[in-house]
């Protein structure tokens, strides 16, 4: 396998991981050559050894030349250190005694976080630390729900992850700052959390959307988070006091406000689900919120808010014929949303339409279940979809077939078949309109840029792996590995380029040199 520099890794879009045998730091001593026979020396009567030469010259007096101490010769070994290899999922396979070791030269920041129980879903919470922040150490707040061994052991937790240091030195920093950075690089992040009991495993968690550049609501006002429980219920929680408890020493939240849901959606009966998305009509007022939830029985329900509280509408939206896997509100049209399903379709809806049926759709978006979608907030007619077959597709919604017409399904703008297992999460970058992140059950988190075009002269041999047969798309910027069965990935909206992912073995938070 080929050993490549960090720059080559970035340009080729290959994995930022290396395959390294366990115990490779052990090296056996090189075999010593056999001693040669003695040769006759005409001067051996005068000096018996090299040491005698040194001693005699040293005794010649103060004007004699200084002789440095003769050091024993350094034995050179022909043994070379084992070369590290770029690991590419689907092409290479870890042997029994091999592990993945991250290449920190391609990370600006990289940290891991273990939790008591696996979390299938999480969301990034907004904070008051400012937007577009670049300085380190960094701090992030997330909310997550557990998948515990029994229903009663589950929790909904708000985490504060602070002291997130740079993984590598800042090349633009001064010498004094470099010294400070050297000390800081050895510091571990600090994890603090507050939890509330949650009956049943949490399939999905989504936080109330807050406008960009807006402040976190004061503690007297709610900050809502919705959780899809495996019991078939959707709970809406006020997590604002939990955030306050993490920030203010001695603050004790009112359990009557935090330990019981502010509202529970029971429209789905006992049918559990995964699809869920919030929308806001503008501003941070709770009365402007709308929540969509979809279940495994193909039904989608809408819950709205009024000044007096939440209102779950009883009539479902029905056009899918199988489990609804994901939902996304339009970033520009307040009454329009999209959905995807295990029936292989992507549907577009308008809540004002009669009959609660979709108004347009792509009936065969993928060759397998469509697991996730993401609607671009910058280029608002682009929609991403990820399928069970591992494919990622980009759709132009201006070409989506309207219901009642016989027009064929549109052709995707782009198709990527890099992942070798179901795509589990996908999300556009919050500000860069051509960049997105995806995760898969093949233990990969991938970062992409649609604006990158193929340059045959520059990429040349980079188009394929050394083994061949697995083309590397030029749009693939970065591959993050090391987690087991990655479930969800999100960009941090206030720390440009920062990515957080959750898997069966915990969380990763990282920032690469590529984005």
MOJO-V421226 format. One record per residue. PHI is phi as a letter, one per 30 degrees, with the letter a starting at -180 (* if undefined). OMEGA is omega in radians with two decimals (* if undefined). Layout:
BEGIN
PHI,OMEGA  PHI,OMEGA
END
This chain:
BEGIN
*,-3.00  c,3.02  c,-3.05  b,3.11  d,3.12  d,3.14  d,3.12  d,3.10  d,-3.11  d,-3.05  d,-3.10  d,-3.13  i,-3.09  d,-3.09  d,3.05  c,3.12  b,3.09  b,3.12  c,-3.01  b,3.12  d,3.04  d,3.07  i,-3.11  d,3.12  d,3.09  d,3.10  b,3.06  d,3.11  d,3.12  d,-3.14  d,-3.12  d,3.10  d,3.12  d,-3.12  d,3.12  d,3.10  d,-3.11  d,3.06  c,3.13  d,-3.08  c,-3.13  d,-3.05  c,-3.02  d,3.09  d,-3.11  d,-3.10  b,-3.10  d,-3.09  a,3.08  d,-3.14  d,3.12  d,3.12  e,-3.13  d,-3.08  d,-3.10  d,3.14  d,3.14  d,-3.10  d,-3.07  d,3.08  k,-3.07  d,-3.11  d,-3.11  d,3.14  d,3.10  d,3.13  c,3.07  d,3.11  d,-3.13  d,3.14  c,3.11  d,-3.13  d,3.12  d,3.14  d,3.11  c,3.14  c,3.09  d,-3.10  d,3.13  c,3.12  d,-3.14  d,-3.13  d,3.08  d,-3.05  b,3.05  d,-3.10  c,3.13  c,-3.14  d,-3.13  i,3.09  c,3.12  c,3.12  b,3.11  d,3.06  d,-3.01  d,-3.07  c,-3.13  c,3.09  b,3.05  d,3.09  c,-3.10  d,3.04  c,-3.03  d,3.10  d,-3.14  c,3.07  c,2.94  d,3.11  b,3.08  a,3.13  b,3.09  c,-3.12  b,3.09  c,3.14  b,-3.06  d,-3.13  b,3.11  e,3.09  c,3.14  d,-3.02  b,3.08  a,3.03  b,3.13  d,3.13  c,3.10  d,3.14  b,-3.11  c,-3.06  d,3.07  j,3.11  c,3.08  h,-3.11  d,-3.06  c,-3.02  d,3.06  c,0.05  d,-3.11  c,3.11  b,3.13  b,3.07  c,3.08  b,3.04  b,-3.08  b,3.09  b,-2.98  c,2.94  b,-3.05  d,-3.09  d,3.08  b,-3.05  e,-3.04  d,-3.13  d,-3.10  d,-3.12  b,2.90  c,-3.00  b,2.99  c,-3.09  c,2.96  c,-3.12  c,-3.06  c,-3.10  h,3.06  d,-3.04  d,3.01  d,3.07  d,3.14  b,-3.13  d,3.05  d,-3.09  d,-3.11  c,-3.07  d,3.10  d,-3.12  d,3.13  d,3.12  d,3.10  d,3.12  d,3.10  d,-3.14  d,3.14  e,3.11  d,-3.07  d,-3.09  d,-3.12  d,-3.10  d,3.10  d,3.06  d,3.12  c,-3.14  c,3.06  b,-3.10  a,3.00  b,-3.03  b,3.01  b,-3.13  d,-3.11  b,-3.13  d,-3.13  j,3.10  d,-3.10  c,3.14  d,-3.13  a,3.13  b,3.06  b,-3.11  c,3.07  e,3.12  d,3.06  b,-3.12  e,3.10  e,3.11  i,3.09  d,3.14  d,3.02  d,-3.14  e,3.06  d,-3.03  d,3.13  d,3.14  c,-3.08  d,2.96  b,-2.92  d,3.02  b,3.12  c,3.11  b,3.06  c,-3.10  c,3.11  d,3.10  d,-3.10  j,-3.13  c,3.02  c,-3.09  c,3.08  c,-3.03  c,3.01  c,-3.07  c,-3.09  e,3.10  d,3.13  d,3.07  d,3.13  d,3.13  d,3.10  d,-3.05  c,-3.03  c,3.12  e,3.11  i,3.13  d,-3.14  c,-3.10  d,3.10  d,-3.09  d,3.12  d,3.14  c,-3.02  c,-3.00  d,3.07  b,3.14  d,3.03  d,3.11  a,3.09  b,3.09  d,-3.13  c,-3.05  d,-3.06  d,-3.11  i,3.11  c,-3.14  d,3.11  d,-3.12  a,-3.13  b,-3.04  d,-3.13  a,3.08  a,3.06  c,2.96  b,3.10  b,3.12  d,-3.14  j,-3.11  i,-3.11  c,-3.12  d,3.11  d,-3.12  d,-3.13  c,-3.03  d,3.00  b,-3.08  b,3.04  c,3.09  b,3.14  b,-3.05  c,-3.09  d,3.11  c,3.00  i,-3.12  c,3.10  b,3.13  c,3.13  c,3.04  c,-3.12  c,3.10  b,3.08  b,3.10  e,-3.11  c,3.13  k,-3.10  d,3.14  b,3.13  c,-3.14  d,-3.01  d,-3.09  d,-3.10  d,2.96  c,-3.04  b,2.94  b,3.10  d,3.13  c,3.11  b,-3.04  e,3.05  d,-3.01  c,-3.11  a,-3.12  b,3.08  b,3.02  d,3.03  d,3.13  d,-3.07  b,-3.10  c,-2.97  d,-3.06  c,-3.03  c,3.04  b,3.11  b,3.13  b,3.02  b,-2.94  b,3.01  d,3.05  d,3.06  i,-3.06  c,2.94  c,-3.09  c,3.07  c,-3.02  b,2.97  b,-3.04  d,3.14  d,-3.07  d,-3.14  d,3.11  i,3.11  h,3.14  b,-3.09  d,-3.11  c,3.12  a,3.14  a,3.02  c,-2.96  d,3.13  b,-3.09  d,3.13  b,3.10  d,3.12  b,3.13  e,3.01  c,-2.98  c,-2.99  b,3.05  b,3.06  b,-3.10  c,-3.09  d,3.10  d,3.13  c,3.04  c,-2.83  d,3.09  c,3.14  c,3.12  b,3.05  c,3.02  b,3.10  b,-3.03  c,-3.14  d,3.14  d,3.13  j,-3.11  d,3.03  b,-3.13  b,3.09  c,-3.07  c,2.98  c,-3.05  d,3.07  d,-3.12  c,-3.10  d,-3.08  d,3.08  d,3.13  d,3.13  j,3.10  c,-3.12  c,-3.12  d,3.14  d,3.08  d,3.12  d,3.06  c,-3.14  d,3.10  d,3.12  a,3.10  b,3.13  b,-3.11  b,-3.12  d,-3.08  d,-3.10  c,3.11  a,-3.09  e,3.03  d,-3.02  c,-3.12  a,3.11  a,-3.08  a,3.03  d,3.00  d,-3.05  d,-3.11  b,3.14  d,-2.95  d,3.14  c,-3.03  c,3.05  b,3.09  b,3.10  b,3.05  b,-3.11  b,3.08  d,3.05  c,3.05  i,3.14  b,2.87  c,-3.06  c,3.08  c,-3.02  b,3.05  b,-3.11  d,-3.09  d,-3.13  d,3.13  c,-3.14  d,3.03  b,-3.03  d,-3.09  d,-3.08  d,-3.06  d,3.05  h,-3.06  d,-3.13  d,-3.04  d,-3.13  b,3.06  d,3.13  e,3.13  d,3.13  i,3.01  i,-3.13  b,-3.10  d,3.09  c,-3.11  d,3.11  d,3.14  d,3.14  d,-3.07  d,-2.92  a,3.04  b,3.10  c,-3.11  b,3.11  j,3.08  c,-3.12  c,3.08  h,-3.11  d,-3.05  c,-3.03  a,3.14  b,3.11  b,2.94  d,3.00  d,-3.02  d,-3.08  c,3.08  c,-3.03  e,3.09  i,-3.12  d,-3.10  b,3.07  b,3.13  b,3.09  b,-3.12  b,-3.12  d,-3.10  c,3.03  k,-3.06  c,2.91  b,2.99  b,-3.03  a,3.05  b,-3.03  c,3.06  d,-3.04  d,-3.07  b,*
END
